[in-house]
Structure formats: structure tokens, C-alpha cells
Amino acid sequence: MSPALLRGIATAVVLAGLAACGRGSEPRFPMRAAWVTRFEYRTESDVRGIVAAAADAGLDTLLFQVRGNATAFYRSSLEPWAEELGGEEPGFDPLAVACEEAASRGVALHAWVNVMPAWRGTRPPLDPRQLVRARPEWMWVDANGCRQPFIESFYVSVNPCLPAVRAYLVEVFREIVERYPVRGLHLDYIRFPSEPPVIPAGSGLDYPHDPATLGLFRAETGLAPGDEPAAWTNWRVEQVTRLVREIRAMLSRSRPDAALSAAVAADPERARARYFQDAKAWLAEGLLDVVLPMNYTAEEPLFETRLARWRDLPRTAALVSGVHVGLGEPDVHRRQMERALSLGEGFCAFSWARLSARAADYLPLPRGAGSAP
């Protein structure tokens, strides 16, 4: 039996299994999904309206953001309420409301979490419970002993090389999947968020260089970061993969019926080299149920090239194409959605706000046919 046929059989098995965990006996693939960002809702009415409108538009899945930078859009015993909600109980539980409305509308709702970001913006948080203040030793430190600075419109991040950080993140996500009837857990920023302005081009900055991390690296390899740069990169890659592995193990214990998905960079080799995200390894190891490459482009040949690259990878996860509907003319992105649907696994649009803002161009969403490969 050829490798291609084996991969096809494996993928079909996974798709069938995920469909069985979906809305009754209805198929889950091809998926028609959208990311709902945390900036798109503030009130209970907002949440209910988004879910209802998405269902009316033909979406069957929503990736609903409930964690942006170590603050919560749900009732958490571990993290404070999100600053976007005023940093306090807003009078309703956004995730609980979203789950309730989604169940009534026949929509699968997945909890979308930013994994590594700890804070966003130029000023530190005021709440002493927030990770930046509560666990400063978990933040990135450079080779000069300086903590990652606060940057306008971007994140400071936790250090996944530390076992305590990984254990904490797993507990945060366990709380979500055990307390809420979500259909899945969706991982975003499951990498080092080290692009500019965090590490400006040519700056030579390198993270993390805190004593604890350097001690762990030396204990496992006998090296310092400057001894073998490739080994230092590979080790950091493995720490991110360890975190994915630990999240997978938790989900298998706590909610085996829930799917694990991840938003990943469109170019897996570049993502591994620059952001220590090795999605190809995660697929080979079977750590994900659904992988969503952010195939964000208005150039249709590039979209097809990237799509083919991911389809050719050995995998047992479903491949759902991320489509950024704000980068080009609506006809371009509508064709991208139709192409993803025709391949049987579907699309996820970024974002619901962009789709709904141009309802006449996009809605109702394309109703492509297709079966699992």
C-alpha cells in the first residue's frame, strides 16, 4: 500500500472520529468556521448576536477567543477577568453564554486561547494577580539579564522552557475544558512570539537567557546557547512541542471527546526556525485533531502552493485552511473558501467581524461539497 494511500486512510479515520463527536450524527467536515476575536464582544447581547448571526450565515463552527494575554473572558479561579471587560466580573460569563447559544443554534464552539502572551501594550497590568506581576520570573530575559520590554500593540510572553510555566498553562486550559461544554480547545500563539518589534531585525536579541532556563539547557545537553546555536534552537523547539504534548495528555484525560486544534504559520519550516513552532512534528506525533495553517494571502497561486504543501505532509489531523478575508477582494477569498471546501476539510475565516462587516459580499457562505480524502 502506498504512503499516500495510507495517509489518506489515516486522515479519513480521524475525520470520521471527529464527526462522531460533533452535533449528533451530523458531519463536521468540511468545516465552515470563523475566528471570533475577544475584541468583537462586550455584552451578553453581543455574544448571543454573534453566534446567532454566524449560524444564520451557514457557519457550523466558531473559534471563540476567551484568553488573550493571561486574562479571562470566563469565570476563572486562576486568572483575572480581562482588561477589555474592565478587569472585573461583567455581570455574565461570556464563554458560558456562547456555549449555551451555540448549542441552541447547532454550532460547535471551541475555546480559543492565546498560549504564550502574558500582557499587551506599553504599561504593565495593575492587577497583582496578573502573571506579569504575580510571576515575573516566568517572563523572558535576554542575554544581558534584561526582561522583555513592554511594547505598543504587542505582547510580552511567558517562557515555555520552564516546567512550571507549562504546568500552569495546562491547568488554565484544564479548567476551561472541565468547566465548560466546549467542543474543542483551540491553541493560538503556540510558539515564541518573537517577531519584530519583539526582536528587531539585526538586534541580536535572544530569549530566554534566565539562569533557570540556561541551567535546564545545560543539564539536558551539556551546552551553553553560544556553544552550538543549532542545538539551542532545537532545544527551544522541543520545549514548545513538550507543551503541546502536555496539553494533549491533559485533554485526553479530562475531555477525550473534545478536539485539540492549533493555528499555525503558513510556512512550517520558517516557523520552526524563527518561532520554534514545529507543527510538522506535532502532526507526525498525532498531537492535534485539526491543524489550521494561517494561509493569509490574496495571491491565489501562493494560496494553492501552501495548501498543497500542507496536504502532502504525513498527518492524521484534519487540515482546515485559515483564510484572511481582509487582504484582497471578496471574490478572491470566496474562491479560497470554496477551494478549501471542495477538498473536504474546510476553512476558517479571520475574522467573524470582517465577514459580517461585508455581509453582502460573503454571506451566505459558500456551501461546497466534498468528502474526507
Residue pairs with C-beta under 8 A, 6 or more apart in sequence:
3 314
7 314
7 315
8 373
10 315
10 316
11 315
11 316
11 317
11 318
11 372
11 373
12 372
12 373
13 316
14 289
14 316
14 317
14 318
15 28
15 29
15 318
15 344
15 345
15 372
16 372
18 28
18 29
18 259
18 289
18 290
18 318
19 26
19 27
19 28
19 29
21 28
21 183
21 257
21 258
21 259
22 28
22 108
22 183
23 60
23 106
23 108
26 106
28 60
28 61
28 108
29 318
29 344
29 345
29 346
29 372
30 340
30 341
30 343
30 344
30 345
30 346
30 347
30 368
30 370
31 60
31 61
31 290
31 318
31 320
31 345
31 346
31 347
31 348
32 58
32 59
32 60
32 61
32 341
32 346
32 347
32 365
33 59
33 60
33 61
33 62
33 63
33 320
33 346
33 347
33 348
33 349
34 54
34 59
34 61
34 62
34 63
34 348
34 349
34 350
34 351
34 352
34 355
35 63
35 65
35 112
35 263
35 348
35 349
35 350
35 351
35 352
36 50
36 54
36 62
36 63
36 64
36 65
36 112
36 351
36 352
36 353
37 65
37 351
37 352
37 353
38 65
38 66
38 68
38 73
38 82
38 84
39 84
39 353
40 46
40 50
40 351
40 352
40 353
41 47
41 50
41 94
42 84
42 85
42 90
43 90
43 92
44 91
44 92
44 94
44 97
47 92
47 94
47 97
47 98
47 101
48 97
48 101
50 62
50 352
51 62
51 98
51 101
51 102
51 105
51 107
51 109
52 101
52 105
53 356
54 62
54 107
54 352
55 105
55 106
55 107
57 355
57 356
57 359
57 362
57 363
57 364
57 365
58 363
58 364
58 365
58 367
59 107
59 365
60 106
60 107
60 108
61 107
61 108
61 109
61 110
61 183
61 348
62 98
62 102
62 107
62 108
62 109
62 110
62 352
63 110
63 112
63 186
63 261
63 348
64 95
64 98
64 109
64 110
64 111
64 112
65 73
65 112
65 113
65 114
65 188
66 72
66 73
66 74
66 94
66 95
66 111
66 112
66 113
66 176
67 73
67 79
67 111
67 112
67 113
67 114
67 172
68 82
68 84
68 114
68 117
68 120
69 114
69 117
69 118
69 119
69 120
69 155
70 79
70 117
70 118
70 119
70 130
70 131
70 132
70 158
71 79
71 80
71 81
71 82
71 83
71 87
71 130
72 78
72 79
72 80
72 81
72 82
73 81
73 82
73 84
73 85
73 94
73 95
74 93
74 94
74 95
74 96
74 176
74 179
74 180
75 89
75 93
75 96
75 179
76 172
76 175
77 175
78 168
78 171
78 172
78 175
79 129
79 130
79 131
79 172
80 87
80 127
80 129
80 130
81 87
81 88
81 89
81 90
83 125
85 94
87 126
87 127
95 111
95 176
95 180
95 182
96 180
98 109
99 109
99 180
99 181
99 182
101 107
102 108
102 109
103 109
103 181
108 183
108 184
109 182
109 183
110 182
110 183
110 184
110 185
110 186
110 259
110 261
111 176
111 177
111 180
111 182
111 184
111 185
111 186
112 186
112 188
113 172
113 173
113 176
113 185
113 186
113 187
113 188
114 155
114 188
114 189
115 169
115 187
115 188
115 189
115 190
115 243
116 155
116 157
116 158
116 160
116 189
116 190
116 191
116 192
116 193
117 155
117 156
117 157
117 158
117 189
117 193
118 131
118 132
118 138
118 139
118 155
118 156
118 157
118 158
119 125
119 130
119 131
119 132
119 150
119 155
119 156
120 153
120 154
120 155
120 156
121 150
121 151
121 152
121 153
122 150
122 151
122 152
123 150
124 132
124 133
124 150
125 132
125 133
127 133
128 134
131 138
131 158
132 139
132 156
135 158
135 168
136 147
137 210
137 212
138 158
138 159
138 162
138 164
138 165
138 168
139 147
139 148
139 156
139 157
139 158
139 159
140 147
140 148
140 156
140 157
140 158
140 159
140 207
140 208
140 210
141 147
141 148
141 207
141 208
141 209
141 210
142 148
142 205
142 206
142 207
142 208
142 209
143 205
143 206
143 209
143 225
145 209
147 156
148 156
148 157
148 198
148 207
149 156
150 156
151 197
151 198
152 197
154 193
154 197
154 198
155 189
155 193
155 198
157 189
157 192
157 193
157 198
158 165
158 169
159 165
159 207
159 208
159 210
159 213
160 166
160 169
160 192
160 239
160 240
160 242
160 243
161 208
161 213
161 216
161 217
161 235
161 236
161 239
162 212
162 213
162 216
166 239
166 242
166 243
166 246
167 246
169 243
169 247
170 243
170 246
170 247
170 250
173 185
173 247
173 250
173 251
174 250
174 254
176 182
176 185
177 185
177 251
177 254
177 255
177 258
178 254
178 255
182 258
183 258
183 259
184 258
184 259
184 260
184 261
184 289
184 290
185 247
185 251
185 255
185 258
185 259
185 260
185 261
186 261
186 262
186 263
186 292
187 244
187 247
187 260
187 261
187 262
187 263
188 262
188 263
190 240
190 243
190 244
190 262
190 263
190 264
190 277
191 240
191 265
191 271
191 275
191 276
191 277
192 207
192 236
192 240
192 275
192 276
192 277
193 275
194 207
194 274
194 275
195 274
195 275
198 205
199 205
199 206
199 207
206 225
209 225
214 224
214 225
217 223
217 224
217 225
217 232
217 235
218 224
220 235
221 228
221 231
221 235
223 231
223 232
225 232
226 232
233 273
233 276
236 276
237 272
237 276
237 277
237 278
237 281
239 276
240 276
240 277
240 278
241 278
241 281
241 282
241 285
241 287
244 262
244 282
244 287
244 288
245 285
245 287
247 260
248 260
248 287
248 288
251 258
251 260
259 289
259 290
260 287
260 288
260 289
260 290
261 288
261 289
261 290
261 291
261 292
261 320
262 279
262 282
262 288
262 290
262 291
262 292
263 292
263 294
263 322
264 271
264 277
264 279
264 291
264 292
264 293
264 294
265 271
265 275
265 277
265 279
265 293
265 294
266 293
266 294
266 295
266 296
266 297
266 306
266 322
267 306
268 277
268 278
268 279
268 280
268 293
268 309
268 310
268 313
271 277
271 278
271 279
272 278
272 280
279 288
279 291
279 293
280 313
282 288
282 291
283 291
283 313
283 314
283 315
283 316
283 317
284 314
284 315
286 316
286 317
288 317
289 317
289 318
290 317
290 318
290 319
290 320
291 310
291 315
291 317
291 318
291 319
291 320
292 320
292 321
292 322
292 348
293 306
293 310
293 319
293 321
293 322
294 322
294 324
294 350
295 303
295 306
295 307
295 321
295 322
295 323
295 336
296 322
296 323
296 324
296 327
296 350
297 303
297 306
297 324
297 327
297 328
298 327
298 328
298 329
298 332
298 333
300 332
300 335
300 336
303 336
303 339
304 339
307 321
307 339
307 340
307 343
310 319
311 319
311 343
311 373
318 345
318 346
318 372
319 343
319 345
320 340
320 345
320 346
320 347
320 348
321 336
321 339
321 340
321 345
321 346
321 347
321 348
322 347
322 348
322 350
323 333
323 336
323 337
323 340
323 347
323 348
323 349
323 350
324 333
324 349
324 350
325 333
325 349
325 350
325 351
325 354
325 355
325 358
325 362
326 350
326 354
327 333
330 358
330 361
330 362
333 349
333 362
334 361
334 362
334 366
336 347
337 347
337 349
337 365
337 366
337 368
338 366
338 368
340 346
340 347
340 368
341 347
341 366
341 367
341 368
341 369
341 370
342 368
342 369
342 370
343 370
343 373
344 370
344 371
344 372
344 373
345 370
345 372
345 373
349 355
349 362
349 365
355 362
355 363
355 365
356 363
